[in-house]
Amino acid sequence: MAETGLQSDKSLGLGLVFGVVAIIGALVMFIASADQLTTGWGFALAMIAGSIAVAVIHIFS
């Protein structure tokens, strides 16, 4: 017998969104390599968004 139920793609969608934000943070870090403050903010954005992306996938699965 097949189980029926609602499945949400929230984990996939939010994981992808925060993954893209993490990539943007890494690009900021790469492009602004001459300015240490901007590089630091890019690194912080990449690490926080990456962590949230992994957490969201686990929370909504």
Backbone hydrogen bonds in HBPLUS format (Angstrom, degrees):
<---DONOR---> <-ACCEPTOR-->    atom                        ^
c    i                          cat <-CA-CA->   ^        H-A-AA   ^      H-
h    n   atom  resd res      DA  || num        DHA   H-A  angle D-A-AA Bond
n    s   type  num  typ     dist DA aas  dist angle  dist       angle   num
A0013-GLY N   A0009-ASP O   2.91 MM   4  6.10 172.9  1.92 161.1 163.3     1
A0014-LEU N   A0010-LYS O   2.90 MM   4  5.90 171.0  1.91 152.3 155.3     2
A0015-GLY N   A0011-SER O   2.95 MM   4  5.77 147.4  2.06 133.4 143.4     3
A0016-LEU N   A0012-LEU O   2.94 MM   4  6.11 154.3  2.01 146.4 152.7     4
A0017-VAL N   A0013-GLY O   2.96 MM   4  6.22 157.0  2.01 147.8 154.5     5
A0018-PHE N   A0014-LEU O   2.97 MM   4  6.11 173.5  1.97 152.2 153.6     6
A0019-GLY N   A0015-GLY O   2.88 MM   4  5.91 137.0  2.07 134.4 147.2     7
A0020-VAL N   A0016-LEU O   2.91 MM   4  6.13 150.9  1.99 147.1 153.3     8
A0021-VAL N   A0017-VAL O   3.02 MM   4  6.36 153.9  2.09 145.5 153.1     9
A0022-ALA N   A0018-PHE O   2.93 MM   4  6.09 148.4  2.03 137.1 145.5    10
A0023-ILE N   A0019-GLY O   3.00 MM   4  6.29 149.5  2.09 141.5 149.6    11
A0024-ILE N   A0020-VAL O   2.93 MM   4  6.23 153.1  2.00 147.4 154.8    12
A0025-GLY N   A0021-VAL O   2.96 MM   4  6.24 153.7  2.03 145.6 152.6    13
A0026-ALA N   A0022-ALA O   2.97 MM   4  6.27 150.1  2.06 144.0 152.2    14
A0027-LEU N   A0023-ILE O   2.89 MM   4  6.17 150.4  1.97 146.8 155.2    15
A0028-VAL N   A0024-ILE O   2.90 MM   4  6.19 154.7  1.97 149.5 156.3    16
A0029-MET N   A0025-GLY O   2.99 MM   4  6.21 155.2  2.05 142.4 149.3    17
A0030-PHE N   A0026-ALA O   2.94 MM   4  6.19 146.3  2.05 141.6 150.8    18
A0031-ILE N   A0027-LEU O   2.81 MM   4  5.97 168.7  1.82 157.3 159.7    19
A0032-ALA N   A0028-VAL O   3.00 MM   4  5.88 165.5  2.02 148.6 152.9    20
A0035-ASP N   A0032-ALA O   3.23 MM   3  5.66 139.1  2.41 110.5 119.9    21
A0039-THR N   A0035-ASP O   3.05 MM   4  6.20 156.2  2.11 148.4 155.9    22
A0040-GLY N   A0036-GLN O   2.89 MM   4  6.02 151.2  1.97 143.1 150.5    23
A0041-TRP N   A0037-LEU O   3.03 MM   4  6.36 155.1  2.09 146.9 153.2    24
A0042-GLY N   A0038-THR O   2.91 MM   4  6.13 154.0  1.98 146.9 154.3    25
A0043-PHE N   A0039-THR O   2.92 MM   4  6.16 153.3  1.99 145.3 152.5    26
A0044-ALA N   A0040-GLY O   2.88 MM   4  6.13 158.5  1.92 147.8 153.9    27
A0045-LEU N   A0041-TRP O   2.91 MM   4  6.08 159.8  1.95 146.3 151.7    28
A0046-ALA N   A0042-GLY O   2.95 MM   4  6.14 159.3  2.00 145.1 150.9    29
A0047-MET N   A0043-PHE O   2.92 MM   4  6.13 163.0  1.95 153.8 158.0    30
A0048-ILE N   A0044-ALA O   2.95 MM   4  6.03 168.0  1.97 152.6 156.2    31
A0049-ALA N   A0045-LEU O   2.96 MM   4  5.91 165.4  1.98 147.9 152.8    32
A0050-GLY N   A0046-ALA O   2.96 MM   4  5.89 154.0  2.03 138.8 146.7    33
A0051-SER N   A0047-MET O   2.99 MM   4  6.09 155.7  2.05 142.4 148.9    34
A0052-ILE N   A0048-ILE O   2.95 MM   4  6.17 159.3  1.99 150.1 155.8    35
A0053-ALA N   A0049-ALA O   2.89 MM   4  6.04 151.4  1.98 144.2 152.4    36
A0054-VAL N   A0050-GLY O   3.13 MM   4  6.40 157.3  2.19 146.5 150.9    37
A0055-ALA N   A0051-SER O   2.98 MM   4  6.18 161.0  2.02 147.9 153.8    38
A0056-VAL N   A0052-ILE O   2.83 MM   4  5.92 161.8  1.86 153.2 157.4    39
A0057-ILE N   A0053-ALA O   3.32 MM   4  6.45 158.8  2.37 141.1 145.8    40
A0058-HIS N   A0054-VAL O   3.28 MM   4  6.57 152.9  2.36 144.0 150.8    41
A0059-ILE N   A0055-ALA O   2.82 MM   4  6.01 154.6  1.89 153.5 161.6    42
A0060-PHE N   A0056-VAL O   3.05 MM   4  6.08 173.8  2.06 154.9 155.6    43
